Amino acid sequence: MEQHSKKNKVIKLIITFFVTLLILLFLSWFYIFNIYEVKIILKELSSSNYVLELVPLNSLGKRAPWRSIKYSYKIVEGKENIKKISESENVINLQLEDDSIQVKLEINTNKTQNIFLVEIPNHKTE
């Protein structure tokens, strides 16, 4: 009888462990790995080279680990000023012909309903 009682305790312990593990995995998916927002960071490498980084944010406001975003962009203004555009995962590299002409991009992502309008600053000397 005593062995039967020990087996029941071990089985209850194992079940409790796996239920707790499933709850933790479920919560971590919604709070850590799920994308709630997208932040766009504009970096100026030089007066004619820019990098746009699309950062997926989780509910804690931190970068969502191991996640990427599908996006599309449209050049709204200054298309003739763009010398070269290259893309990699969550990054758009822009090389401009003339740094005194303004460029505007409209960016759509699959994770938010927002349309982001990004203005590349011009370096006019007035």
Stockholm file with secondary structure:
# STOCKHOLM 1.0

chainA/1-126         MEQHSKKNKVIKLIITFFVTLLILLFLSWFYIFNIYEVKIILKELSSSNYVLELVPLNSLGKRAPWRSIKYSYKIVEGKENIKKISESENVINLQLEDDSIQVKLEINTNKTQNIFLVEIPNHKTE
#=GR chainA/1-126 SS CHHHHHHHHHHHHHHHHHHHHHHHHHHHIIIIISCCEEEEEEEESSSSEEEEEEEEECTTSSBCTTCCCCEEEEEEECGGGEEEEEEETTEEEEEESCTTSCEEEEEEESSCSCEEEEEECCCCCC
#=GC SS_cons         CHHHHHHHHHHHHHHHHHHHHHHHHHHHIIIIISCCEEEEEEEESSSSEEEEEEEEECTTSSBCTTCCCCEEEEEEECGGGEEEEEEETTEEEEEESCTTSCEEEEEEESSCSCEEEEEECCCCCC
//
